[in-house]
């Protein structure tokens, strides 16, 4: 309801004239509804930042140098173990120990064990021939040492891969204890590390 400007009577909102005095009354336009607020613009999506190349290279270099230390340990392990075995052979201690081992109760009187011991004793009685595998093992140990030094200097990826393969398939046991518990897992891990793209980039 609204008041007539002429007679002040109440007029319905939709009426164009006053019913009392007949005065024309302009209808009051309805207030426009507010426009909906525009949504905020979505942030521009760019490519996610990748890892820092400098950090990636430092990690790869650290990994390679750590592998070099393990190569050095494998080389020392092989040289010490095989060197001790070679010394036992050349001084005749190995022959004495196998003869004493023959007399142990679990093996004494066993024909198969006696045949094996006889073959081993015959082999030990020719020190030059018996020393060949130990000399080769010493050479392999030196190869491990050299490869470790080259890895520490971030060089010679091919040499390091060859050393890793030899750890798995060539002279896995170093010395009197089971060196394969160290050298074989090291060879497998080294092949995994040396074939990574970041390692190849570091070693060239």
C-alpha positions as CSV (number, residue, x, y, z in Angstrom):
1,X,0.0,0.0,0.0
2,X,1.0,3.6,-0.7
3,X,-0.4,7.1,0.0
4,X,-2.0,9.1,-2.9
5,X,0.0,12.3,-3.4
6,X,-3.4,14.2,-4.0
7,X,-5.8,13.0,-1.3
8,X,-3.4,11.0,0.9
9,X,-5.7,8.0,0.7
10,X,-4.1,4.6,0.6
11,X,-3.7,3.1,-2.8
12,X,-2.9,-0.5,-3.6
13,X,0.7,-0.9,-4.9
14,X,-0.3,-2.0,-8.3
15,X,-3.0,0.7,-9.0
16,X,-2.3,3.3,-11.7
17,X,-4.9,5.9,-10.4
18,X,-6.2,6.8,-7.0
19,X,-9.7,5.2,-6.4
20,X,-10.7,8.3,-4.3
21,X,-9.7,11.3,-6.4
22,X,-8.8,9.6,-9.7
23,X,-5.3,11.1,-9.7
24,X,-2.9,9.2,-11.8
25,X,-0.2,7.6,-9.8
26,X,3.1,6.3,-11.3
27,X,3.9,2.8,-10.1
28,X,7.1,2.6,-8.1
29,X,9.5,0.4,-10.1
30,X,10.8,-2.6,-8.2
31,X,14.4,-2.4,-7.1
32,X,16.6,-4.6,-9.4
33,X,17.9,-7.6,-7.8
34,X,21.7,-7.5,-7.2
35,X,23.8,-9.3,-9.8
36,X,25.5,-12.4,-8.5
37,X,29.1,-11.8,-7.6
38,X,31.5,-13.1,-10.2
39,X,33.7,-16.0,-8.9
40,X,37.3,-15.2,-8.2
41,X,39.6,-16.1,-11.1
42,X,41.2,-19.5,-10.8
43,X,45.0,-19.3,-10.2
44,X,47.0,-20.0,-13.3
45,X,48.3,-23.6,-13.3
46,X,51.9,-23.9,-14.3
47,X,54.2,-27.0,-14.4
48,X,55.2,-28.3,-11.0
49,X,58.8,-27.5,-10.1
50,X,61.0,-30.5,-10.6
51,X,64.0,-31.5,-8.3
52,X,66.9,-29.2,-8.2
53,X,69.6,-30.6,-10.6
54,X,72.4,-29.5,-8.3
55,X,70.9,-31.5,-5.3
56,X,70.3,-34.5,-7.5
57,X,73.9,-34.5,-8.7
58,X,75.3,-34.1,-5.1
59,X,73.2,-37.1,-4.0
60,X,74.5,-39.2,-7.0
61,X,78.1,-38.2,-6.2
62,X,77.7,-39.2,-2.6
63,X,76.2,-42.5,-3.6
64,X,79.1,-43.3,-6.0
65,X,81.7,-42.4,-3.4
66,X,80.1,-44.6,-0.8
67,X,80.1,-47.4,-3.3
68,X,83.8,-46.7,-3.9
69,X,84.4,-47.2,-0.1
70,X,82.6,-50.6,-0.3
71,X,84.7,-51.6,-3.2
72,X,87.8,-50.8,-1.2
73,X,86.5,-52.9,1.7
74,X,85.9,-55.8,-0.7
75,X,89.4,-55.5,-2.1
76,X,91.0,-55.5,1.3
77,X,88.8,-58.5,2.3
78,X,89.8,-60.5,-0.7
79,X,93.5,-59.6,-0.4
80,X,93.7,-60.5,3.2
81,X,91.7,-63.7,2.9
82,X,93.4,-65.1,-0.2
83,X,96.8,-63.8,1.0
84,X,96.4,-65.8,4.2
85,X,95.3,-68.9,2.3
86,X,98.3,-68.6,-0.1
87,X,100.7,-68.2,2.9
88,X,99.2,-71.3,4.4
89,X,99.8,-73.2,1.2
90,X,103.4,-72.0,0.6
91,X,104.5,-72.7,4.2
92,X,103.0,-76.2,4.2
93,X,100.4,-75.4,6.9
94,X,97.5,-76.2,4.6
95,X,98.8,-79.7,4.1
96,X,99.3,-80.2,7.8
97,X,95.8,-79.0,8.6
98,X,94.1,-81.3,6.0
99,X,96.0,-84.3,7.4
100,X,94.8,-83.4,10.9
101,X,91.3,-82.9,9.6
102,X,91.4,-86.4,8.2
103,X,91.7,-87.8,11.7
104,X,88.5,-86.1,13.0
105,X,86.0,-88.6,14.3
106,X,83.1,-87.6,12.0
107,X,85.2,-88.3,8.8
108,X,87.7,-91.0,9.9
109,X,87.0,-94.2,8.1
110,X,84.7,-92.7,5.5
111,X,85.8,-93.9,2.0
112,X,84.3,-91.0,0.1
113,X,86.0,-88.5,2.4
114,X,89.3,-90.4,2.2
115,X,89.2,-90.1,-1.6
116,X,88.5,-86.4,-1.5
117,X,91.3,-85.8,1.0
118,X,93.7,-87.8,-1.1
119,X,92.9,-85.7,-4.2
120,X,93.3,-82.5,-2.2
121,X,96.6,-83.6,-0.7
122,X,97.9,-84.5,-4.1
123,X,96.9,-81.1,-5.4
124,X,98.5,-79.4,-2.4
125,X,101.8,-81.3,-3.0
126,X,102.3,-79.2,-6.1
127,X,102.4,-75.7,-4.6
128,X,102.9,-73.9,-8.0
129,X,99.7,-75.4,-9.5
130,X,97.8,-75.0,-6.2
131,X,98.8,-71.4,-5.9
132,X,97.3,-70.3,-9.3
133,X,93.7,-69.7,-8.1
134,X,95.0,-67.8,-5.0
135,X,97.2,-65.6,-7.2
136,X,94.2,-64.9,-9.5
137,X,92.1,-64.1,-6.5
138,X,94.7,-61.6,-5.3
139,X,94.6,-60.0,-8.7
140,X,90.8,-59.7,-8.4
141,X,91.2,-58.1,-5.0
142,X,93.6,-55.6,-6.5
143,X,91.1,-54.9,-9.2
144,X,88.4,-54.2,-6.6
145,X,90.8,-51.7,-4.8
146,X,91.6,-49.9,-8.1
147,X,87.9,-49.7,-9.0
148,X,87.1,-48.3,-5.6
149,X,89.7,-45.6,-5.9
150,X,88.4,-44.7,-9.4
151,X,84.8,-44.5,-8.0
152,X,86.0,-42.2,-5.2
153,X,87.4,-40.0,-8.0
154,X,84.1,-40.2,-9.9
155,X,85.7,-42.1,-12.8
156,X,85.6,-45.4,-14.7
157,X,82.0,-46.5,-14.7
158,X,82.8,-49.4,-17.1
159,X,85.6,-50.7,-14.8
160,X,83.2,-50.5,-11.8
161,X,80.6,-52.5,-13.7
162,X,83.1,-55.2,-14.6
163,X,84.2,-55.4,-10.9
164,X,80.6,-55.7,-9.8
165,X,80.0,-58.6,-12.3
166,X,83.2,-60.4,-11.0
167,X,81.9,-60.1,-7.5
168,X,78.9,-62.1,-8.5
169,X,80.4,-64.8,-10.7
170,X,84.1,-64.9,-10.0
171,X,85.7,-65.9,-6.7
172,X,82.7,-65.0,-4.6
173,X,84.2,-66.5,-1.4
174,X,87.1,-64.5,0.0
175,X,89.3,-66.1,2.5
176,X,88.5,-68.7,5.1
177,X,85.0,-67.3,5.9
178,X,82.1,-66.9,3.5
179,X,83.0,-63.7,1.6
180,X,80.1,-64.2,-0.7
181,X,77.9,-62.9,2.1
182,X,79.5,-59.5,1.4
183,X,80.8,-59.5,-2.2
184,X,77.7,-61.0,-4.0
185,X,75.2,-58.6,-2.4
186,X,77.6,-55.7,-3.1
187,X,77.9,-56.7,-6.7
188,X,74.2,-56.8,-7.2
189,X,73.7,-53.4,-5.4
190,X,76.6,-51.9,-7.4
191,X,75.0,-53.0,-10.7
192,X,71.7,-51.3,-9.7
193,X,73.5,-48.1,-8.7
194,X,75.8,-48.0,-11.7
195,X,73.0,-48.4,-14.2
196,X,71.0,-45.4,-12.9
197,X,70.7,-42.4,-15.1
198,X,72.0,-40.0,-12.5
199,X,75.0,-42.2,-11.8
200,X,75.8,-42.3,-15.5
201,X,75.6,-38.5,-15.7
202,X,78.1,-38.2,-12.8
203,X,80.6,-40.8,-14.0
204,X,80.2,-39.8,-17.7
